[in-house]
Amino acid sequence: MRQRLEYVAVVIARAVTAVMPYSLLWLFGTSVGYLFYLFDGAHRRVASENLAAAFPRRSPAERRAIVRAVFAHFGRLLFEFLKFSTLSPEQILSRVEFDGEERVRLAYGQGKGVLFITGHFGFWELHAIAHPLRFEPIGVLARTLDNARLNTLLEEIRQRTGNVVIYRQGSIRKVMRMMAEKHGVAILIDQHISGADAVYVEFFERRAATTSAVAAMALRTGAPVVPVFALPLGRGRYRLIYEHPVEPPAADSEDAVREFTQRCTDVLEMYVRRHPDLWLWMHRRWRDTASSGIDGHFLP
């Protein structure tokens, strides 16, 4: 019953956002984010702990303000994502600008596929929807939601401009196949990873278990790794940034995978430090030292 109600609520919200003017949509999303802040004490506590560890020199008042802003951002992200799912390709393109377009074309031009990396930062879901309208469709790695109906809806939205969702089971094989066909694949690199696929790197001066898959695939194939970020410009518009490709380590590096992963993580950290209110601090990024027992991320 709960999963059915969740699905119905999202379908209704999507229908409402389709006709809602942007100014009202932004206000509504912010209000929903604040409701999460008020009533979701578990994720609020994790965000506070993470910020205290990442920014120990900031005052408690500053960190509380960031936590509130993060929850507000989360609410806006949800409703902007639903809004984008109802727009035509022309309408989507009218709301975004591309920064670093030539870097993307040069990366594709190498003929080895492209690994696009980012985190749960900014408006990454909107970026993925808009990308094929200027370049070409990509594979998007994701985890499967527990709610099957919501997962089907989310998959439909993510694939509406031509992208392909790649779920974790057998994902490496599918990614390698897409790259062999000279396509791009988008991967989030900011979640805790356990098991043999994890490599520990520094993130905000703390050891964080991070996926080694990006570095391993890039070193194996020679594919460029391009960090991407979607920042709000105001009034419903977004800047879609394609950074310079991450420089691979020297051929004789003794720990090339860890070094490459560190370089990728450093780019993400740079953006999070610039815009801490745009990263979802609510998940347990540093599991080894986190005191909370929840495993939290709102979106896959």
C-alpha positions as CSV (number, residue, x, y, z in Angstrom):
1,M,0.0,0.0,0.0
2,R,2.8,2.4,0.9
3,Q,4.6,1.9,-2.4
4,R,1.3,2.5,-4.3
5,L,0.7,5.7,-2.4
6,E,4.3,6.9,-3.2
7,Y,3.8,6.2,-6.9
8,V,0.4,8.0,-7.0
9,A,1.9,11.0,-5.2
10,V,4.7,11.3,-7.7
11,V,2.4,10.9,-10.7
12,I,0.2,13.7,-9.3
13,A,3.2,15.9,-8.5
14,R,4.4,15.4,-12.1
15,A,1.0,16.4,-13.5
16,V,1.0,19.5,-11.3
17,T,4.5,20.6,-12.2
18,A,3.7,20.4,-15.9
19,V,1.3,23.4,-15.6
20,M,3.0,25.2,-12.7
21,P,4.8,28.4,-13.5
22,Y,8.5,28.4,-12.6
23,S,8.3,30.9,-9.8
24,L,5.7,28.9,-8.0
25,L,7.5,25.6,-8.8
26,W,10.7,27.0,-7.1
27,L,8.8,28.1,-4.1
28,F,6.9,24.9,-3.8
29,G,10.0,22.8,-4.1
30,T,11.8,24.9,-1.5
31,S,8.8,24.4,0.9
32,V,8.8,20.7,0.4
33,G,12.6,20.6,1.1
34,Y,12.0,22.5,4.3
35,L,9.4,20.0,5.4
36,F,11.9,17.2,4.9
37,Y,14.3,19.3,7.0
38,L,11.8,19.6,9.8
39,F,10.5,16.0,9.9
40,D,13.4,13.9,8.7
41,G,15.7,14.0,11.8
42,A,17.8,11.0,10.8
43,H,19.0,12.5,7.5
44,R,19.3,16.0,9.1
45,R,21.6,14.5,11.7
46,V,23.8,12.8,9.1
47,A,24.1,16.0,7.1
48,S,25.1,17.9,10.3
49,E,27.7,15.3,11.2
50,N,29.2,15.3,7.7
51,L,29.4,19.1,7.5
52,A,31.0,19.3,11.0
53,A,33.7,16.8,9.8
54,A,34.2,18.5,6.4
55,F,34.1,22.1,7.6
56,P,35.3,22.0,11.3
57,R,36.3,25.7,11.2
58,R,32.9,26.9,10.2
59,S,30.6,28.0,13.1
60,P,27.6,25.8,14.1
61,A,25.3,28.5,12.8
62,E,26.9,28.5,9.4
63,R,26.7,24.7,9.2
64,R,23.0,24.7,10.2
65,A,22.3,27.3,7.4
66,I,24.0,25.0,4.9
67,V,22.0,22.0,6.1
68,R,18.7,24.0,5.6
69,A,19.9,25.1,2.2
70,V,20.7,21.5,1.2
71,F,17.3,20.3,2.1
72,A,15.7,23.2,0.2
73,H,17.9,22.3,-2.8
74,F,16.7,18.7,-2.6
75,G,13.1,19.8,-2.8
76,R,13.7,22.0,-5.8
77,L,15.7,19.2,-7.5
78,L,12.8,16.8,-7.2
79,F,10.2,19.2,-8.7
80,E,12.6,20.5,-11.4
81,F,13.3,16.9,-12.4
82,L,9.5,16.2,-12.7
83,K,9.1,19.5,-14.6
84,F,11.9,18.6,-17.0
85,S,10.2,15.2,-17.7
86,T,7.2,17.1,-19.2
87,L,9.1,19.5,-21.4
88,S,9.7,19.2,-25.1
89,P,13.3,19.0,-26.4
90,E,13.1,22.6,-27.6
91,Q,11.9,23.7,-24.2
92,I,14.7,21.9,-22.4
93,L,17.3,23.5,-24.6
94,S,15.9,26.9,-24.0
95,R,16.5,26.5,-20.3
96,V,20.2,25.3,-20.4
97,E,23.5,26.6,-21.6
98,F,26.5,24.4,-22.3
99,D,29.9,25.3,-21.0
100,G,32.8,23.2,-22.4
101,E,31.1,21.9,-25.5
102,E,34.4,21.6,-27.5
103,R,35.9,19.5,-24.7
104,V,33.1,17.0,-25.2
105,R,33.5,16.8,-28.9
106,L,37.3,16.4,-28.6
107,A,36.7,13.6,-26.0
108,Y,34.3,11.7,-28.3
109,G,36.7,12.3,-31.2
110,Q,39.3,10.1,-29.6
111,G,37.1,7.1,-30.5
112,K,37.4,5.3,-27.2
113,G,34.1,6.3,-25.6
114,V,33.8,8.8,-22.8
115,L,33.4,8.4,-19.0
116,F,31.4,11.3,-17.6
117,I,31.7,11.6,-13.8
118,T,29.8,13.6,-11.3
119,G,28.1,13.3,-7.9
120,H,24.8,13.9,-6.2
121,F,25.5,17.6,-6.8
122,G,23.6,20.4,-8.3
123,F,21.0,19.3,-10.9
124,W,22.7,16.2,-12.2
125,E,19.5,14.5,-13.3
126,L,18.6,17.5,-15.5
127,H,22.1,17.5,-17.0
128,A,21.7,13.8,-18.1
129,I,18.3,14.6,-19.7
130,A,19.6,17.6,-21.7
131,H,22.9,16.0,-22.8
132,P,21.6,13.9,-25.7
133,L,19.9,17.0,-27.2
134,R,23.2,18.6,-27.9
135,F,25.5,15.6,-28.2
136,E,24.4,11.9,-28.3
137,P,22.6,9.6,-25.8
138,I,24.7,8.1,-23.0
139,G,24.4,5.2,-20.6
140,V,23.5,6.2,-17.1
141,L,24.5,4.0,-14.2
142,A,21.8,3.8,-11.4
143,R,20.6,1.6,-8.6
144,T,17.2,0.0,-8.8
145,L,14.5,1.5,-6.5
146,D,12.7,-0.8,-4.1
147,N,9.4,0.6,-5.4
148,A,9.0,-1.1,-8.8
149,R,6.4,1.3,-10.1
150,L,8.5,4.3,-9.2
151,N,11.5,2.7,-10.7
152,T,9.7,2.2,-14.0
153,L,8.6,5.8,-14.0
154,L,12.1,7.0,-13.1
155,E,13.6,4.9,-15.9
156,E,11.1,6.3,-18.4
157,I,12.0,9.9,-17.5
158,R,15.7,9.2,-17.6
159,Q,15.5,7.6,-21.0
160,R,13.0,10.0,-22.6
161,T,15.8,11.8,-24.6
162,G,17.5,8.6,-25.7
163,N,19.7,7.7,-22.8
164,V,19.9,4.1,-21.5
165,V,19.8,3.2,-17.8
166,I,22.4,0.7,-16.8
167,Y,21.6,-1.1,-13.5
168,R,24.4,-2.4,-11.2
169,Q,24.1,-6.1,-12.0
170,G,26.4,-6.8,-14.9
171,S,27.0,-3.1,-15.3
172,I,30.8,-3.2,-16.0
173,R,30.2,-5.5,-19.0
174,K,27.5,-3.3,-20.4
175,V,29.6,-0.1,-19.8
176,M,32.6,-1.7,-21.6
177,R,30.3,-2.6,-24.5
178,M,29.0,0.9,-24.8
179,M,32.5,2.4,-24.7
180,A,33.7,-0.1,-27.3
181,E,30.9,1.3,-29.5
182,K,32.4,4.8,-28.8
183,H,29.5,6.0,-26.7
184,G,29.5,7.9,-23.3
185,V,28.6,6.6,-19.9
186,A,27.8,8.7,-16.8
187,I,28.8,7.5,-13.4
188,L,28.3,9.0,-9.9
189,I,31.4,8.7,-7.8
190,D,30.4,10.1,-4.4
191,Q,28.8,7.2,-2.7
192,H,30.4,4.8,-0.2
193,I,31.5,1.6,-1.8
194,S,32.3,-1.6,0.0
195,G,34.0,-4.8,-1.1
196,A,36.7,-5.4,-3.6
197,D,35.6,-2.6,-5.9
198,A,36.5,0.1,-3.2
199,V,39.6,2.2,-3.2
200,Y,40.3,4.6,-0.4
201,V,41.0,8.2,-1.3
202,E,41.0,11.6,0.5
203,F,37.7,13.5,0.4
204,F,37.6,16.6,2.6
205,E,40.8,15.3,4.2
206,R,39.1,12.1,5.3
207,R,39.5,8.6,3.9
208,A,36.5,7.7,1.8
209,A,35.8,4.3,0.2
210,T,35.2,5.2,-3.5
211,T,34.5,3.2,-6.6
212,S,37.6,2.1,-8.5
213,A,35.6,1.3,-11.6
214,V,36.0,4.6,-13.4
215,A,39.8,4.6,-13.0
216,A,40.1,0.9,-13.9
217,M,38.0,1.3,-17.1
218,A,39.8,4.5,-18.1
219,L,43.2,2.9,-17.7
220,R,42.2,-0.2,-19.5
221,T,40.5,1.6,-22.5
222,G,42.3,4.9,-22.7
223,A,38.9,6.6,-22.6
224,P,38.9,10.2,-21.4
225,V,37.2,11.0,-18.1
226,V,35.2,14.2,-18.2
227,P,33.8,15.7,-14.9
228,V,30.4,17.3,-15.4
229,F,28.3,19.7,-13.2
230,A,24.9,21.4,-13.5
231,L,24.6,24.7,-11.7
232,P,21.5,26.9,-11.4
233,L,21.5,30.3,-13.1
234,G,18.2,31.5,-11.7
235,R,14.7,31.8,-13.2
236,G,14.7,28.1,-14.2
237,R,17.9,28.1,-16.2
238,Y,21.0,26.0,-15.8
239,R,24.7,26.0,-16.8
240,L,25.8,22.5,-17.8
241,I,29.6,22.4,-17.3
242,Y,32.0,19.9,-18.9
243,E,35.3,20.2,-17.2
244,H,38.7,19.4,-18.7
245,P,39.3,15.7,-18.8
246,V,41.0,14.3,-15.7
247,E,44.7,13.8,-16.4
248,P,45.6,10.1,-16.1
249,P,48.6,9.1,-13.9
250,A,52.0,8.3,-15.4
251,A,52.3,4.9,-17.0
252,D,54.8,3.8,-14.4
253,S,52.6,4.7,-11.4
254,E,52.7,2.1,-8.8
255,D,49.1,2.7,-7.7
256,A,47.5,4.1,-10.8
257,V,43.9,3.2,-9.9
258,R,44.0,4.9,-6.6
259,E,45.9,7.9,-8.0
260,F,43.4,8.3,-10.9
261,T,40.4,7.9,-8.5
262,Q,41.9,10.6,-6.2
263,R,42.2,13.0,-9.1
264,C,38.6,12.5,-10.1
265,T,37.5,12.9,-6.4
266,D,39.5,16.1,-6.2
267,V,37.5,17.7,-9.0
268,L,34.2,16.8,-7.3
269,E,35.5,18.2,-3.9
270,M,36.4,21.4,-5.6
271,Y,32.9,22.0,-6.7
272,V,31.4,20.9,-3.4
273,R,33.6,23.3,-1.5
274,R,32.5,26.1,-3.8
275,H,28.8,25.2,-3.5
276,P,28.3,23.2,-0.3
277,D,24.5,23.9,-0.5
278,L,24.2,21.9,-3.8
279,W,25.6,18.6,-2.6
280,L,23.4,16.1,-0.8
281,W,25.2,15.7,2.5
282,M,22.4,13.4,3.8
283,H,24.1,10.1,2.9
284,R,26.8,8.4,5.0
285,R,29.8,9.2,2.8
286,W,32.4,8.3,5.5
287,R,30.9,5.0,6.8
288,D,33.9,3.9,8.9
289,T,33.5,6.8,11.3
290,A,29.8,7.8,10.9
291,S,27.8,7.5,14.1
292,S,24.4,7.1,12.5
293,G,23.0,3.8,11.5
294,I,21.0,4.9,8.4
295,D,22.0,4.2,4.9
296,G,20.7,7.3,3.3
297,H,20.4,8.6,-0.2
298,F,17.2,10.1,-1.5
299,L,17.8,9.5,-5.2
300,P,19.6,6.7,-6.9
